[in-house]
């Protein structure tokens, strides 16, 4: 069920991208700097691409920037989680050592009886 829903969503996205590409085929010029600034600096980098390529490239660039932004923003949370995992692992190791050093009876009932005061 979930797999079919995933394929349906991917098919819809593919259809939308194909329609976007077919309806925006005119060429556009992308410039690194405004023309006045480029003329002043003597560096005029530009490229001509179809409009749909520019649209898809900028959407992907925005997604990449957003993913990197969130990854760096959540660094503290991941670091704290790793620290807590290390602490839990150390405590589990210590608990294991304490359990193996325990020389009393291994049965819980016998341990309770051993600790109970003698009523004689």
Phi and psi restraints in degrees (range 20) as a CNS / XPLOR table:
assign (resid 1 and name C) (resid 2 and name N)
       (resid 2 and name CA) (resid 2 and name C) 1.0 -66.1 20.0 2
assign (resid 2 and name N) (resid 2 and name CA)
       (resid 2 and name C) (resid 3 and name N) 1.0 -38.3 20.0 2
assign (resid 2 and name C) (resid 3 and name N)
       (resid 3 and name CA) (resid 3 and name C) 1.0 -63.4 20.0 2
assign (resid 3 and name N) (resid 3 and name CA)
       (resid 3 and name C) (resid 4 and name N) 1.0 -41.3 20.0 2
assign (resid 3 and name C) (resid 4 and name N)
       (resid 4 and name CA) (resid 4 and name C) 1.0 -65.3 20.0 2
assign (resid 4 and name N) (resid 4 and name CA)
       (resid 4 and name C) (resid 5 and name N) 1.0 -40.3 20.0 2
assign (resid 4 and name C) (resid 5 and name N)
       (resid 5 and name CA) (resid 5 and name C) 1.0 -63.6 20.0 2
assign (resid 5 and name N) (resid 5 and name CA)
       (resid 5 and name C) (resid 6 and name N) 1.0 -40.8 20.0 2
assign (resid 5 and name C) (resid 6 and name N)
       (resid 6 and name CA) (resid 6 and name C) 1.0 -62.4 20.0 2
assign (resid 6 and name N) (resid 6 and name CA)
       (resid 6 and name C) (resid 7 and name N) 1.0 -44.7 20.0 2
assign (resid 6 and name C) (resid 7 and name N)
       (resid 7 and name CA) (resid 7 and name C) 1.0 -64.0 20.0 2
assign (resid 7 and name N) (resid 7 and name CA)
       (resid 7 and name C) (resid 8 and name N) 1.0 -36.6 20.0 2
assign (resid 7 and name C) (resid 8 and name N)
       (resid 8 and name CA) (resid 8 and name C) 1.0 -65.4 20.0 2
assign (resid 8 and name N) (resid 8 and name CA)
       (resid 8 and name C) (resid 9 and name N) 1.0 -42.8 20.0 2
assign (resid 8 and name C) (resid 9 and name N)
       (resid 9 and name CA) (resid 9 and name C) 1.0 -65.1 20.0 2
assign (resid 9 and name N) (resid 9 and name CA)
       (resid 9 and name C) (resid 10 and name N) 1.0 -43.1 20.0 2
assign (resid 9 and name C) (resid 10 and name N)
       (resid 10 and name CA) (resid 10 and name C) 1.0 -64.0 20.0 2
assign (resid 10 and name N) (resid 10 and name CA)
       (resid 10 and name C) (resid 11 and name N) 1.0 -37.1 20.0 2
assign (resid 10 and name C) (resid 11 and name N)
       (resid 11 and name CA) (resid 11 and name C) 1.0 -65.2 20.0 2
assign (resid 11 and name N) (resid 11 and name CA)
       (resid 11 and name C) (resid 12 and name N) 1.0 -41.6 20.0 2
assign (resid 11 and name C) (resid 12 and name N)
       (resid 12 and name CA) (resid 12 and name C) 1.0 -64.1 20.0 2
assign (resid 12 and name N) (resid 12 and name CA)
       (resid 12 and name C) (resid 13 and name N) 1.0 -43.2 20.0 2
assign (resid 12 and name C) (resid 13 and name N)
       (resid 13 and name CA) (resid 13 and name C) 1.0 -62.6 20.0 2
assign (resid 13 and name N) (resid 13 and name CA)
       (resid 13 and name C) (resid 14 and name N) 1.0 -41.8 20.0 2
assign (resid 13 and name C) (resid 14 and name N)
       (resid 14 and name CA) (resid 14 and name C) 1.0 -63.3 20.0 2
assign (resid 14 and name N) (resid 14 and name CA)
       (resid 14 and name C) (resid 15 and name N) 1.0 -42.2 20.0 2
assign (resid 14 and name C) (resid 15 and name N)
       (resid 15 and name CA) (resid 15 and name C) 1.0 -63.3 20.0 2
assign (resid 15 and name N) (resid 15 and name CA)
       (resid 15 and name C) (resid 16 and name N) 1.0 -43.3 20.0 2
assign (resid 15 and name C) (resid 16 and name N)
       (resid 16 and name CA) (resid 16 and name C) 1.0 -62.2 20.0 2
assign (resid 16 and name N) (resid 16 and name CA)
       (resid 16 and name C) (resid 17 and name N) 1.0 -43.1 20.0 2
assign (resid 16 and name C) (resid 17 and name N)
       (resid 17 and name CA) (resid 17 and name C) 1.0 -65.9 20.0 2
assign (resid 17 and name N) (resid 17 and name CA)
       (resid 17 and name C) (resid 18 and name N) 1.0 -38.0 20.0 2
assign (resid 17 and name C) (resid 18 and name N)
       (resid 18 and name CA) (resid 18 and name C) 1.0 -66.8 20.0 2
assign (resid 18 and name N) (resid 18 and name CA)
       (resid 18 and name C) (resid 19 and name N) 1.0 -42.9 20.0 2
assign (resid 18 and name C) (resid 19 and name N)
       (resid 19 and name CA) (resid 19 and name C) 1.0 -64.5 20.0 2
assign (resid 19 and name N) (resid 19 and name CA)
       (resid 19 and name C) (resid 20 and name N) 1.0 -40.7 20.0 2
assign (resid 19 and name C) (resid 20 and name N)
       (resid 20 and name CA) (resid 20 and name C) 1.0 -61.3 20.0 2
assign (resid 20 and name N) (resid 20 and name CA)
       (resid 20 and name C) (resid 21 and name N) 1.0 -43.6 20.0 2
assign (resid 20 and name C) (resid 21 and name N)
       (resid 21 and name CA) (resid 21 and name C) 1.0 -66.2 20.0 2
assign (resid 21 and name N) (resid 21 and name CA)
       (resid 21 and name C) (resid 22 and name N) 1.0 -41.9 20.0 2
assign (resid 21 and name C) (resid 22 and name N)
       (resid 22 and name CA) (resid 22 and name C) 1.0 -71.6 20.0 2
assign (resid 22 and name N) (resid 22 and name CA)
       (resid 22 and name C) (resid 23 and name N) 1.0 -28.3 20.0 2
assign (resid 22 and name C) (resid 23 and name N)
       (resid 23 and name CA) (resid 23 and name C) 1.0 -92.3 20.0 2
assign (resid 23 and name N) (resid 23 and name CA)
       (resid 23 and name C) (resid 24 and name N) 1.0 -6.2 20.0 2
assign (resid 23 and name C) (resid 24 and name N)
       (resid 24 and name CA) (resid 24 and name C) 1.0 -130.1 20.0 2
assign (resid 24 and name N) (resid 24 and name CA)
       (resid 24 and name C) (resid 25 and name N) 1.0 62.6 20.0 2
assign (resid 24 and name C) (resid 25 and name N)
       (resid 25 and name CA) (resid 25 and name C) 1.0 -96.3 20.0 2
assign (resid 25 and name N) (resid 25 and name CA)
       (resid 25 and name C) (resid 26 and name N) 1.0 -4.7 20.0 2
assign (resid 25 and name C) (resid 26 and name N)
       (resid 26 and name CA) (resid 26 and name C) 1.0 -66.3 20.0 2
assign (resid 26 and name N) (resid 26 and name CA)
       (resid 26 and name C) (resid 27 and name N) 1.0 148.3 20.0 2
assign (resid 26 and name C) (resid 27 and name N)
       (resid 27 and name CA) (resid 27 and name C) 1.0 -81.2 20.0 2
assign (resid 27 and name N) (resid 27 and name CA)
       (resid 27 and name C) (resid 28 and name N) 1.0 139.3 20.0 2
assign (resid 27 and name C) (resid 28 and name N)
       (resid 28 and name CA) (resid 28 and name C) 1.0 -127.1 20.0 2
assign (resid 28 and name N) (resid 28 and name CA)
       (resid 28 and name C) (resid 29 and name N) 1.0 153.6 20.0 2
assign (resid 28 and name C) (resid 29 and name N)
       (resid 29 and name CA) (resid 29 and name C) 1.0 -102.9 20.0 2
assign (resid 29 and name N) (resid 29 and name CA)
       (resid 29 and name C) (resid 30 and name N) 1.0 124.2 20.0 2
assign (resid 29 and name C) (resid 30 and name N)
       (resid 30 and name CA) (resid 30 and name C) 1.0 -103.7 20.0 2
assign (resid 30 and name N) (resid 30 and name CA)
       (resid 30 and name C) (resid 31 and name N) 1.0 126.1 20.0 2
assign (resid 30 and name C) (resid 31 and name N)
       (resid 31 and name CA) (resid 31 and name C) 1.0 -114.0 20.0 2
assign (resid 31 and name N) (resid 31 and name CA)
       (resid 31 and name C) (resid 32 and name N) 1.0 145.1 20.0 2
assign (resid 31 and name C) (resid 32 and name N)
       (resid 32 and name CA) (resid 32 and name C) 1.0 -74.9 20.0 2
assign (resid 32 and name N) (resid 32 and name CA)
       (resid 32 and name C) (resid 33 and name N) 1.0 -39.5 20.0 2
assign (resid 32 and name C) (resid 33 and name N)
       (resid 33 and name CA) (resid 33 and name C) 1.0 -127.8 20.0 2
assign (resid 33 and name N) (resid 33 and name CA)
       (resid 33 and name C) (resid 34 and name N) 1.0 156.4 20.0 2
assign (resid 33 and name C) (resid 34 and name N)
       (resid 34 and name CA) (resid 34 and name C) 1.0 -60.5 20.0 2
assign (resid 34 and name N) (resid 34 and name CA)
       (resid 34 and name C) (resid 35 and name N) 1.0 154.8 20.0 2
assign (resid 34 and name C) (resid 35 and name N)
       (resid 35 and name CA) (resid 35 and name C) 1.0 -59.7 20.0 2
assign (resid 35 and name N) (resid 35 and name CA)
       (resid 35 and name C) (resid 36 and name N) 1.0 -40.4 20.0 2
assign (resid 35 and name C) (resid 36 and name N)
       (resid 36 and name CA) (resid 36 and name C) 1.0 -64.9 20.0 2
assign (resid 36 and name N) (resid 36 and name CA)
       (resid 36 and name C) (resid 37 and name N) 1.0 -43.4 20.0 2
assign (resid 36 and name C) (resid 37 and name N)
       (resid 37 and name CA) (resid 37 and name C) 1.0 -68.7 20.0 2
assign (resid 37 and name N) (resid 37 and name CA)
       (resid 37 and name C) (resid 38 and name N) 1.0 -39.9 20.0 2
assign (resid 37 and name C) (resid 38 and name N)
       (resid 38 and name CA) (resid 38 and name C) 1.0 -64.1 20.0 2
assign (resid 38 and name N) (resid 38 and name CA)
       (resid 38 and name C) (resid 39 and name N) 1.0 -39.7 20.0 2
assign (resid 38 and name C) (resid 39 and name N)
       (resid 39 and name CA) (resid 39 and name C) 1.0 -65.8 20.0 2
assign (resid 39 and name N) (resid 39 and name CA)
       (resid 39 and name C) (resid 40 and name N) 1.0 -36.5 20.0 2
assign (resid 39 and name C) (resid 40 and name N)
       (resid 40 and name CA) (resid 40 and name C) 1.0 -68.6 20.0 2
assign (resid 40 and name N) (resid 40 and name CA)
       (resid 40 and name C) (resid 41 and name N) 1.0 -40.8 20.0 2
assign (resid 40 and name C) (resid 41 and name N)
       (resid 41 and name CA) (resid 41 and name C) 1.0 -86.8 20.0 2
assign (resid 41 and name N) (resid 41 and name CA)
       (resid 41 and name C) (resid 42 and name N) 1.0 -16.2 20.0 2
assign (resid 41 and name C) (resid 42 and name N)
       (resid 42 and name CA) (resid 42 and name C) 1.0 75.9 20.0 2
assign (resid 42 and name N) (resid 42 and name CA)
       (resid 42 and name C) (resid 43 and name N) 1.0 21.9 20.0 2
assign (resid 42 and name C) (resid 43 and name N)
       (resid 43 and name CA) (resid 43 and name C) 1.0 -129.7 20.0 2
assign (resid 43 and name N) (resid 43 and name CA)
       (resid 43 and name C) (resid 44 and name N) 1.0 105.1 20.0 2
assign (resid 43 and name C) (resid 44 and name N)
       (resid 44 and name CA) (resid 44 and name C) 1.0 -121.8 20.0 2
assign (resid 44 and name N) (resid 44 and name CA)
       (resid 44 and name C) (resid 45 and name N) 1.0 89.9 20.0 2
assign (resid 44 and name C) (resid 45 and name N)
       (resid 45 and name CA) (resid 45 and name C) 1.0 -95.9 20.0 2
assign (resid 45 and name N) (resid 45 and name CA)
       (resid 45 and name C) (resid 46 and name N) 1.0 125.8 20.0 2
assign (resid 45 and name C) (resid 46 and name N)
       (resid 46 and name CA) (resid 46 and name C) 1.0 -148.5 20.0 2
assign (resid 46 and name N) (resid 46 and name CA)
       (resid 46 and name C) (resid 47 and name N) 1.0 159.5 20.0 2
assign (resid 46 and name C) (resid 47 and name N)
       (resid 47 and name CA) (resid 47 and name C) 1.0 -146.0 20.0 2
assign (resid 47 and name N) (resid 47 and name CA)
       (resid 47 and name C) (resid 48 and name N) 1.0 145.2 20.0 2
assign (resid 47 and name C) (resid 48 and name N)
       (resid 48 and name CA) (resid 48 and name C) 1.0 -107.5 20.0 2
assign (resid 48 and name N) (resid 48 and name CA)
       (resid 48 and name C) (resid 49 and name N) 1.0 124.9 20.0 2
assign (resid 48 and name C) (resid 49 and name N)
       (resid 49 and name CA) (resid 49 and name C) 1.0 -137.4 20.0 2
assign (resid 49 and name N) (resid 49 and name CA)
       (resid 49 and name C) (resid 50 and name N) 1.0 159.3 20.0 2
assign (resid 49 and name C) (resid 50 and name N)
       (resid 50 and name CA) (resid 50 and name C) 1.0 -64.0 20.0 2
assign (resid 50 and name N) (resid 50 and name CA)
       (resid 50 and name C) (resid 51 and name N) 1.0 149.3 20.0 2
assign (resid 50 and name C) (resid 51 and name N)
       (resid 51 and name CA) (resid 51 and name C) 1.0 -59.3 20.0 2
assign (resid 51 and name N) (resid 51 and name CA)
       (resid 51 and name C) (resid 52 and name N) 1.0 -39.4 20.0 2
assign (resid 51 and name C) (resid 52 and name N)
       (resid 52 and name CA) (resid 52 and name C) 1.0 -66.5 20.0 2
assign (resid 52 and name N) (resid 52 and name CA)
       (resid 52 and name C) (resid 53 and name N) 1.0 -30.7 20.0 2
assign (resid 52 and name C) (resid 53 and name N)
       (resid 53 and name CA) (resid 53 and name C) 1.0 -66.3 20.0 2
assign (resid 53 and name N) (resid 53 and name CA)
       (resid 53 and name C) (resid 54 and name N) 1.0 -42.8 20.0 2
assign (resid 53 and name C) (resid 54 and name N)
       (resid 54 and name CA) (resid 54 and name C) 1.0 -63.7 20.0 2
assign (resid 54 and name N) (resid 54 and name CA)
       (resid 54 and name C) (resid 55 and name N) 1.0 -43.4 20.0 2
assign (resid 54 and name C) (resid 55 and name N)
       (resid 55 and name CA) (resid 55 and name C) 1.0 -61.7 20.0 2
assign (resid 55 and name N) (resid 55 and name CA)
       (resid 55 and name C) (resid 56 and name N) 1.0 -49.1 20.0 2
assign (resid 55 and name C) (resid 56 and name N)
       (resid 56 and name CA) (resid 56 and name C) 1.0 -66.2 20.0 2
assign (resid 56 and name N) (resid 56 and name CA)
       (resid 56 and name C) (resid 57 and name N) 1.0 -39.1 20.0 2
assign (resid 56 and name C) (resid 57 and name N)
       (resid 57 and name CA) (resid 57 and name C) 1.0 -63.1 20.0 2
assign (resid 57 and name N) (resid 57 and name CA)
       (resid 57 and name C) (resid 58 and name N) 1.0 -41.6 20.0 2
assign (resid 57 and name C) (resid 58 and name N)
       (resid 58 and name CA) (resid 58 and name C) 1.0 -72.0 20.0 2
assign (resid 58 and name N) (resid 58 and name CA)
       (resid 58 and name C) (resid 59 and name N) 1.0 -33.1 20.0 2
assign (resid 58 and name C) (resid 59 and name N)
       (resid 59 and name CA) (resid 59 and name C) 1.0 -65.3 20.0 2
assign (resid 59 and name N) (resid 59 and name CA)
       (resid 59 and name C) (resid 60 and name N) 1.0 -45.2 20.0 2
assign (resid 59 and name C) (resid 60 and name N)
       (resid 60 and name CA) (resid 60 and name C) 1.0 -64.4 20.0 2
assign (resid 60 and name N) (resid 60 and name CA)
       (resid 60 and name C) (resid 61 and name N) 1.0 -39.0 20.0 2
assign (resid 60 and name C) (resid 61 and name N)
       (resid 61 and name CA) (resid 61 and name C) 1.0 -62.9 20.0 2
assign (resid 61 and name N) (resid 61 and name CA)
       (resid 61 and name C) (resid 62 and name N) 1.0 -41.4 20.0 2
assign (resid 61 and name C) (resid 62 and name N)
       (resid 62 and name CA) (resid 62 and name C) 1.0 -63.5 20.0 2
assign (resid 62 and name N) (resid 62 and name CA)
       (resid 62 and name C) (resid 63 and name N) 1.0 -41.0 20.0 2
assign (resid 62 and name C) (resid 63 and name N)
       (resid 63 and name CA) (resid 63 and name C) 1.0 -63.2 20.0 2
assign (resid 63 and name N) (resid 63 and name CA)
       (resid 63 and name C) (resid 64 and name N) 1.0 -43.4 20.0 2
assign (resid 63 and name C) (resid 64 and name N)
       (resid 64 and name CA) (resid 64 and name C) 1.0 -62.1 20.0 2
assign (resid 64 and name N) (resid 64 and name CA)
       (resid 64 and name C) (resid 65 and name N) 1.0 -44.6 20.0 2
assign (resid 64 and name C) (resid 65 and name N)
       (resid 65 and name CA) (resid 65 and name C) 1.0 -62.6 20.0 2
assign (resid 65 and name N) (resid 65 and name CA)
       (resid 65 and name C) (resid 66 and name N) 1.0 -41.2 20.0 2
assign (resid 65 and name C) (resid 66 and name N)
       (resid 66 and name CA) (resid 66 and name C) 1.0 -64.3 20.0 2
assign (resid 66 and name N) (resid 66 and name CA)
       (resid 66 and name C) (resid 67 and name N) 1.0 -42.1 20.0 2
assign (resid 66 and name C) (resid 67 and name N)
       (resid 67 and name CA) (resid 67 and name C) 1.0 -63.7 20.0 2
assign (resid 67 and name N) (resid 67 and name CA)
       (resid 67 and name C) (resid 68 and name N) 1.0 -43.8 20.0 2
assign (resid 67 and name C) (resid 68 and name N)
       (resid 68 and name CA) (resid 68 and name C) 1.0 -65.2 20.0 2
assign (resid 68 and name N) (resid 68 and name CA)
       (resid 68 and name C) (resid 69 and name N) 1.0 -41.5 20.0 2
assign (resid 68 and name C) (resid 69 and name N)
       (resid 69 and name CA) (resid 69 and name C) 1.0 -59.3 20.0 2
assign (resid 69 and name N) (resid 69 and name CA)
       (resid 69 and name C) (resid 70 and name N) 1.0 -48.6 20.0 2
assign (resid 69 and name C) (resid 70 and name N)
       (resid 70 and name CA) (resid 70 and name C) 1.0 -66.5 20.0 2
assign (resid 70 and name N) (resid 70 and name CA)
       (resid 70 and name C) (resid 71 and name N) 1.0 -38.1 20.0 2
assign (resid 70 and name C) (resid 71 and name N)
       (resid 71 and name CA) (resid 71 and name C) 1.0 -63.1 20.0 2
assign (resid 71 and name N) (resid 71 and name CA)
       (resid 71 and name C) (resid 72 and name N) 1.0 -42.5 20.0 2
assign (resid 71 and name C) (resid 72 and name N)
       (resid 72 and name CA) (resid 72 and name C) 1.0 -72.4 20.0 2
assign (resid 72 and name N) (resid 72 and name CA)
       (resid 72 and name C) (resid 73 and name N) 1.0 -34.4 20.0 2
assign (resid 72 and name C) (resid 73 and name N)
       (resid 73 and name CA) (resid 73 and name C) 1.0 -66.6 20.0 2
assign (resid 73 and name N) (resid 73 and name CA)
       (resid 73 and name C) (resid 74 and name N) 1.0 -34.4 20.0 2
assign (resid 73 and name C) (resid 74 and name N)
       (resid 74 and name CA) (resid 74 and name C) 1.0 -92.1 20.0 2
assign (resid 74 and name N) (resid 74 and name CA)
       (resid 74 and name C) (resid 75 and name N) 1.0 11.6 20.0 2
assign (resid 74 and name C) (resid 75 and name N)
       (resid 75 and name CA) (resid 75 and name C) 1.0 -59.7 20.0 2
assign (resid 75 and name N) (resid 75 and name CA)
       (resid 75 and name C) (resid 76 and name N) 1.0 -43.6 20.0 2
assign (resid 75 and name C) (resid 76 and name N)
       (resid 76 and name CA) (resid 76 and name C) 1.0 -60.9 20.0 2
assign (resid 76 and name N) (resid 76 and name CA)
       (resid 76 and name C) (resid 77 and name N) 1.0 -39.6 20.0 2
assign (resid 76 and name C) (resid 77 and name N)
       (resid 77 and name CA) (resid 77 and name C) 1.0 -66.0 20.0 2
assign (resid 77 and name N) (resid 77 and name CA)
       (resid 77 and name C) (resid 78 and name N) 1.0 -44.1 20.0 2
assign (resid 77 and name C) (resid 78 and name N)
       (resid 78 and name CA) (resid 78 and name C) 1.0 -65.7 20.0 2
assign (resid 78 and name N) (resid 78 and name CA)
       (resid 78 and name C) (resid 79 and name N) 1.0 -39.6 20.0 2
assign (resid 78 and name C) (resid 79 and name N)
       (resid 79 and name CA) (resid 79 and name C) 1.0 -64.9 20.0 2
assign (resid 79 and name N) (resid 79 and name CA)
       (resid 79 and name C) (resid 80 and name N) 1.0 -42.6 20.0 2
assign (resid 79 and name C) (resid 80 and name N)
       (resid 80 and name CA) (resid 80 and name C) 1.0 -64.5 20.0 2
assign (resid 80 and name N) (resid 80 and name CA)
       (resid 80 and name C) (resid 81 and name N) 1.0 -39.7 20.0 2
assign (resid 80 and name C) (resid 81 and name N)
       (resid 81 and name CA) (resid 81 and name C) 1.0 -63.9 20.0 2
assign (resid 81 and name N) (resid 81 and name CA)
       (resid 81 and name C) (resid 82 and name N) 1.0 -41.7 20.0 2
assign (resid 81 and name C) (resid 82 and name N)
       (resid 82 and name CA) (resid 82 and name C) 1.0 -65.2 20.0 2
assign (resid 82 and name N) (resid 82 and name CA)
       (resid 82 and name C) (resid 83 and name N) 1.0 -39.4 20.0 2
assign (resid 82 and name C) (resid 83 and name N)
       (resid 83 and name CA) (resid 83 and name C) 1.0 -64.4 20.0 2
assign (resid 83 and name N) (resid 83 and name CA)
       (resid 83 and name C) (resid 84 and name N) 1.0 -43.8 20.0 2
assign (resid 83 and name C) (resid 84 and name N)
       (resid 84 and name CA) (resid 84 and name C) 1.0 -64.6 20.0 2
assign (resid 84 and name N) (resid 84 and name CA)
       (resid 84 and name C) (resid 85 and name N) 1.0 -36.5 20.0 2
assign (resid 84 and name C) (resid 85 and name N)
       (resid 85 and name CA) (resid 85 and name C) 1.0 -65.8 20.0 2
assign (resid 85 and name N) (resid 85 and name CA)
       (resid 85 and name C) (resid 86 and name N) 1.0 -41.6 20.0 2
assign (resid 85 and name C) (resid 86 and name N)
       (resid 86 and name CA) (resid 86 and name C) 1.0 -63.2 20.0 2
assign (resid 86 and name N) (resid 86 and name CA)
       (resid 86 and name C) (resid 87 and name N) 1.0 -41.2 20.0 2
assign (resid 86 and name C) (resid 87 and name N)
       (resid 87 and name CA) (resid 87 and name C) 1.0 -64.6 20.0 2
assign (resid 87 and name N) (resid 87 and name CA)
       (resid 87 and name C) (resid 88 and name N) 1.0 -43.2 20.0 2
assign (resid 87 and name C) (resid 88 and name N)
       (resid 88 and name CA) (resid 88 and name C) 1.0 -64.0 20.0 2
assign (resid 88 and name N) (resid 88 and name CA)
       (resid 88 and name C) (resid 89 and name N) 1.0 -39.6 20.0 2
assign (resid 88 and name C) (resid 89 and name N)
       (resid 89 and name CA) (resid 89 and name C) 1.0 -64.4 20.0 2
assign (resid 89 and name N) (resid 89 and name CA)
       (resid 89 and name C) (resid 90 and name N) 1.0 -41.8 20.0 2
assign (resid 89 and name C) (resid 90 and name N)
       (resid 90 and name CA) (resid 90 and name C) 1.0 -64.3 20.0 2
assign (resid 90 and name N) (resid 90 and name CA)
       (resid 90 and name C) (resid 91 and name N) 1.0 -41.2 20.0 2
assign (resid 90 and name C) (resid 91 and name N)
       (resid 91 and name CA) (resid 91 and name C) 1.0 -66.6 20.0 2
assign (resid 91 and name N) (resid 91 and name CA)
       (resid 91 and name C) (resid 92 and name N) 1.0 -38.1 20.0 2
assign (resid 91 and name C) (resid 92 and name N)
       (resid 92 and name CA) (resid 92 and name C) 1.0 -65.2 20.0 2
assign (resid 92 and name N) (resid 92 and name CA)
       (resid 92 and name C) (resid 93 and name N) 1.0 -39.4 20.0 2
assign (resid 92 and name C) (resid 93 and name N)
       (resid 93 and name CA) (resid 93 and name C) 1.0 -62.6 20.0 2
assign (resid 93 and name N) (resid 93 and name CA)
       (resid 93 and name C) (resid 94 and name N) 1.0 -43.9 20.0 2
assign (resid 93 and name C) (resid 94 and name N)
       (resid 94 and name CA) (resid 94 and name C) 1.0 -64.1 20.0 2
assign (resid 94 and name N) (resid 94 and name CA)
       (resid 94 and name C) (resid 95 and name N) 1.0 -40.5 20.0 2
assign (resid 94 and name C) (resid 95 and name N)
       (resid 95 and name CA) (resid 95 and name C) 1.0 -63.1 20.0 2
assign (resid 95 and name N) (resid 95 and name CA)
       (resid 95 and name C) (resid 96 and name N) 1.0 -40.2 20.0 2
assign (resid 95 and name C) (resid 96 and name N)
       (resid 96 and name CA) (resid 96 and name C) 1.0 -62.8 20.0 2
assign (resid 96 and name N) (resid 96 and name CA)
       (resid 96 and name C) (resid 97 and name N) 1.0 -40.8 20.0 2
assign (resid 96 and name C) (resid 97 and name N)
       (resid 97 and name CA) (resid 97 and name C) 1.0 -65.4 20.0 2
assign (resid 97 and name N) (resid 97 and name CA)
       (resid 97 and name C) (resid 98 and name N) 1.0 -40.8 20.0 2
assign (resid 97 and name C) (resid 98 and name N)
       (resid 98 and name CA) (resid 98 and name C) 1.0 -65.8 20.0 2
assign (resid 98 and name N) (resid 98 and name CA)
       (resid 98 and name C) (resid 99 and name N) 1.0 -38.1 20.0 2
assign (resid 98 and name C) (resid 99 and name N)
       (resid 99 and name CA) (resid 99 and name C) 1.0 -67.2 20.0 2
assign (resid 99 and name N) (resid 99 and name CA)
       (resid 99 and name C) (resid 100 and name N) 1.0 -36.6 20.0 2
assign (resid 99 and name C) (resid 100 and name N)
       (resid 100 and name CA) (resid 100 and name C) 1.0 -75.5 20.0 2
assign (resid 100 and name N) (resid 100 and name CA)
       (resid 100 and name C) (resid 101 and name N) 1.0 -26.3 20.0 2
assign (resid 100 and name C) (resid 101 and name N)
       (resid 101 and name CA) (resid 101 and name C) 1.0 -81.7 20.0 2
assign (resid 101 and name N) (resid 101 and name CA)
       (resid 101 and name C) (resid 102 and name N) 1.0 -17.5 20.0 2
assign (resid 101 and name C) (resid 102 and name N)
       (resid 102 and name CA) (resid 102 and name C) 1.0 -63.6 20.0 2
assign (resid 102 and name N) (resid 102 and name CA)
       (resid 102 and name C) (resid 103 and name N) 1.0 123.1 20.0 2
assign (resid 102 and name C) (resid 103 and name N)
       (resid 103 and name CA) (resid 103 and name C) 1.0 -102.5 20.0 2
assign (resid 103 and name N) (resid 103 and name CA)
       (resid 103 and name C) (resid 104 and name N) 1.0 1.4 20.0 2
assign (resid 103 and name C) (resid 104 and name N)
       (resid 104 and name CA) (resid 104 and name C) 1.0 -79.1 20.0 2
assign (resid 104 and name N) (resid 104 and name CA)
       (resid 104 and name C) (resid 105 and name N) 1.0 -173.5 20.0 2
assign (resid 104 and name C) (resid 105 and name N)
       (resid 105 and name CA) (resid 105 and name C) 1.0 -66.0 20.0 2
assign (resid 105 and name N) (resid 105 and name CA)
       (resid 105 and name C) (resid 106 and name N) 1.0 147.3 20.0 2
assign (resid 105 and name C) (resid 106 and name N)
       (resid 106 and name CA) (resid 106 and name C) 1.0 -82.4 20.0 2
assign (resid 106 and name N) (resid 106 and name CA)
       (resid 106 and name C) (resid 107 and name N) 1.0 -16.6 20.0 2
assign (resid 106 and name C) (resid 107 and name N)
       (resid 107 and name CA) (resid 107 and name C) 1.0 -85.9 20.0 2
assign (resid 107 and name N) (resid 107 and name CA)
       (resid 107 and name C) (resid 108 and name N) 1.0 137.3 20.0 2
assign (resid 107 and name C) (resid 108 and name N)
       (resid 108 and name CA) (resid 108 and name C) 1.0 -65.7 20.0 2
assign (resid 108 and name N) (resid 108 and name CA)
       (resid 108 and name C) (resid 109 and name N) 1.0 -39.0 20.0 2
assign (resid 108 and name C) (resid 109 and name N)
       (resid 109 and name CA) (resid 109 and name C) 1.0 -64.8 20.0 2
assign (resid 109 and name N) (resid 109 and name CA)
       (resid 109 and name C) (resid 110 and name N) 1.0 -43.1 20.0 2
assign (resid 109 and name C) (resid 110 and name N)
       (resid 110 and name CA) (resid 110 and name C) 1.0 -65.8 20.0 2
assign (resid 110 and name N) (resid 110 and name CA)
       (resid 110 and name C) (resid 111 and name N) 1.0 -35.5 20.0 2
assign (resid 110 and name C) (resid 111 and name N)
       (resid 111 and name CA) (resid 111 and name C) 1.0 -65.4 20.0 2
assign (resid 111 and name N) (resid 111 and name CA)
       (resid 111 and name C) (resid 112 and name N) 1.0 -39.9 20.0 2
assign (resid 111 and name C) (resid 112 and name N)
       (resid 112 and name CA) (resid 112 and name C) 1.0 -67.0 20.0 2
assign (resid 112 and name N) (resid 112 and name CA)
       (resid 112 and name C) (resid 113 and name N) 1.0 -42.7 20.0 2
assign (resid 112 and name C) (resid 113 and name N)
       (resid 113 and name CA) (resid 113 and name C) 1.0 -64.6 20.0 2
assign (resid 113 and name N) (resid 113 and name CA)
       (resid 113 and name C) (resid 114 and name N) 1.0 -34.7 20.0 2
assign (resid 113 and name C) (resid 114 and name N)
       (resid 114 and name CA) (resid 114 and name C) 1.0 -69.0 20.0 2
assign (resid 114 and name N) (resid 114 and name CA)
       (resid 114 and name C) (resid 115 and name N) 1.0 -34.1 20.0 2
assign (resid 114 and name C) (resid 115 and name N)
       (resid 115 and name CA) (resid 115 and name C) 1.0 -81.3 20.0 2
assign (resid 115 and name N) (resid 115 and name CA)
       (resid 115 and name C) (resid 116 and name N) 1.0 -22.7 20.0 2
assign (resid 115 and name C) (resid 116 and name N)
       (resid 116 and name CA) (resid 116 and name C) 1.0 -67.9 20.0 2
assign (resid 116 and name N) (resid 116 and name CA)
       (resid 116 and name C) (resid 117 and name N) 1.0 141.9 20.0 2
assign (resid 116 and name C) (resid 117 and name N)
       (resid 117 and name CA) (resid 117 and name C) 1.0 -68.1 20.0 2
assign (resid 117 and name N) (resid 117 and name CA)
       (resid 117 and name C) (resid 118 and name N) 1.0 144.2 20.0 2
assign (resid 117 and name C) (resid 118 and name N)
       (resid 118 and name CA) (resid 118 and name C) 1.0 -74.7 20.0 2
assign (resid 118 and name N) (resid 118 and name CA)
       (resid 118 and name C) (resid 119 and name N) 1.0 128.7 20.0 2
assign (resid 118 and name C) (resid 119 and name N)
       (resid 119 and name CA) (resid 119 and name C) 1.0 -106.2 20.0 2
assign (resid 119 and name N) (resid 119 and name CA)
       (resid 119 and name C) (resid 120 and name N) 1.0 71.2 20.0 2
